[in-house]
Each structure stands twice: as structure tokens, then as C-alpha cells.
Amino acid sequence: MKALMISRDSLLHAEVAAQGSARMPAMQLVASRNGLRDAVERQLPEMPDLVIVDASDAAPDETELLERLGKLYSSSSFMLLTREPQQDLLIRAMRAGMREVLQLPLVHSAFHEAMSRIEVATGVSQTRDGKVLAFISCKGGSGATFLSTNFGYALAALADKKVLLIDLHGQFGDATLYVSDQKPTMTLSDICAQISRMDGSFLDSCLVHVASNFGVLAAADDPNHAVDMKPEHMDAILRVARQHYDFIVLDVGRQIDAISLRALDQADTIHPVLQLALPDIRDGRRLLDIFRSLGYPSDRTRLIVNRYEKGGKLRLMDLEQALGADVVHTVPNDYLSATDSVNQGIPVLQLSRSSAVARSLAELVELVTARRVSESKGLFDRLFGRHDND
């Protein structure tokens, strides 16, 4: 979206430019004018998509220029910024077709909400509509963190998706260690403490970037800071994340608290991870009972069996009958590859891409992205380096 900025305030101009460039798709300030009179006297040769008017310093005799400006840019959308809205100013703004009026100093969340409304009204390509996928352990040690982190990397690497992983472990979260040796400079609790700054660029600056299109938001590293996190903070984070990422993967851990519950409420799908063992089945049944009591539709819950080995005394059929739910995917017991990956902090797709667990992750990517057979073949070719003439 191309925009004209009318303001004498260079700092406000820079602030709006920064917020606009962080949007998906970006809003670009292509021209500026030093006040209303300058804007009327120097009309742009091409009609901008958006005209942003800072009327804070407009003199009383300049308010009539708003209507002239509306006629000059009759097909453009308008956003009016002002410190002290006056009745005459607002009336003339309405006559000029200005429906978005924001008070200064600029509140970033209000700016982005106004921009979203303008984009909907004008039919401009919308931001990403990211899907939220939650991975939750039925029992401690089930391998949910390994699967969520490596699956997030696989989505980014194999399906060319922009992926964010959020570590929601209440304390001692270590998701970043599974895929990176970088030390997080910001954590989930740090973001919650500065939630008023939440936008796409701020979120991106807080991540551990494992790859160009895969980032991890680390869990709170100090349990004392967790008390500062509120459920509404998760609403704000996920709202922005959905706009800027194709997939948001949640590593929920095992404990269900106010924060993780709010995240689960917003998840498009929930993947309980368990092993084919009686303790896991018992805890899995309890977890599914909780989901049912919360009113979660059964089709949102998709079981994953980790470290699966055929021929055991317990069968998948036994598990499905006990839980009253189908298993959508199994991950083989590839202990050596998984352990090497965890110990080195390198995604298993990088470290051992021909391993059984890597193949299983590729299959899960196909399942989640609903790739057709002809498309999914490309995933395996990219993963294993196969070519038609091999």
C-alpha cells in the first residue's frame, strides 16, 4: 500500500514509516508534504492508496483544506491524526470522507487496527492468516518439545512457510536448545512486560532466528516473571503472530494454566503427544477428558504417537479404543538420530535427513499442509536430494 504522509513532525513521520513497513503487506510512505496547504498546492501525479494527515498543528483557517484534500484524492483512503480533536476539524474530516481518526501520541495497536480496517475496505491483499498448532505432552518425557521444534523447522524448510514457535513452558522451557545454540536475548515474559509495543517488527526482534523463515520465542527464564504474564497478553501475541506467520507452533508442555489455556482456546488444532504405554494412555485419557469438558470439538484434537515400534503388546487400535480418538500420525523410535539432534542443538533434518524420524517429519508436514501427491513428492525430493534421473 502506497501512502502520502502530511506532517511537519519528522519524528512522527519516522514512527509511522516504521510501523507501516512492519505490516504484511507493507505500507510504504512514497511521498510527504509539510502541512495541509503544501499538500493541496503540490498534488501528487499519481493517486496514493492512503493519505495520512497530521492535523495537530493545523491553524483554524486551514481546516477547510481537508475538504479540498478529499476532492484531490477522491479515490484514496484517509487517516487523520490529531492531538486534540476539535468539533470543526472532525466535521470537515467527515465531509472529506475521513473515517479513521487517531489521537496522538500514536498508539501502535490502534494504528494497526485502523490499517486492517482500511485494507479490508479497499480490498488490499490481507496479511497472513496464520494457523496455530499446539503440541502438548500427555505425560512427561513423551517428546513433545522435540517434535514441536523439529516440526516447526520442517514446515519452514520443506514447505517454504514462515513459522514461529512459542515455548509456553511455565518455567525451565528449553525449546531453543533443541534447534539452536543461540542464547535468547528476549523471552515470552519480556514481551508481556512490554505488550504495548507489540507489532510484527517487535515480535521478530525478540526471536531466536534458527532460519530465515523460522524463529523461536523462548519461554520465561525466571519463574518470578511468569506472574506478570496475563491471558490477554497471549491474545495480543497470537493476533500479531497470525498476521505475520503462516504457522504458529505452540510447545505447551504438560501443565495447563491460564496462559496455556488461552493459547489452546485459540489453537486451530491440538496435537497431544504420547507413547504407546499404559501410563501415557491413562494420562492421555485424562487430558482428552479435560478438552471435552472445555468444549473443544473432537476434530481439533489429533493424536501423535511418538517412539512407535510395531509388534508390541499394545497396538494402535488398543490406544484408539481406550481414548476414543484416532491417531493421525506415528513417529518411529529413532533414538540415535533424535538423541544426536538434541545433544547438538541441530534440527534432525539438518543433522540426519535420511533418518526415519526425518522422513516421518516430512510426512507430518504433508499431512498438515494438505499437499497433493504431486506436490508432496517435491518435499521428499528436497529432503533426500532425489532427482528424476537418479
Secondary structure, DSSP 8 states (H G I E B T S, - for coil): -EEEEE-S-HHHHHHHHHHHHTSSS--EEEEEESSHHHHHHS--SS--SEEEEE-TT--GGGTTHHHHHHHHTTTSEEEEEESS--HHHHHHHHHTT--EEEESS--HHHHHHHHHHHHHHHT-------EEEEEEESSTTS-HHHHHHHHHHHHHHHH---EEEEE--SSS--HHHHH-----SSBHHHHHHTGGG-SHHHHHHTSEEEETTEEEEB--S-GGGGGG--HHHHHHHHHHHHHH-SEEEEEEES---HHHHHHHHH-SEEEEEE-SSHHHHHHHHHHHHHHHHTT--GGGB-EEEEEE-TT-SS-HHHHHHHHTS-EEEEEE--HHHHHHHHHHT--HHHH-TTSHHHHHHHHHHHHHHT--HHHHHHHHHHHHT--TT-
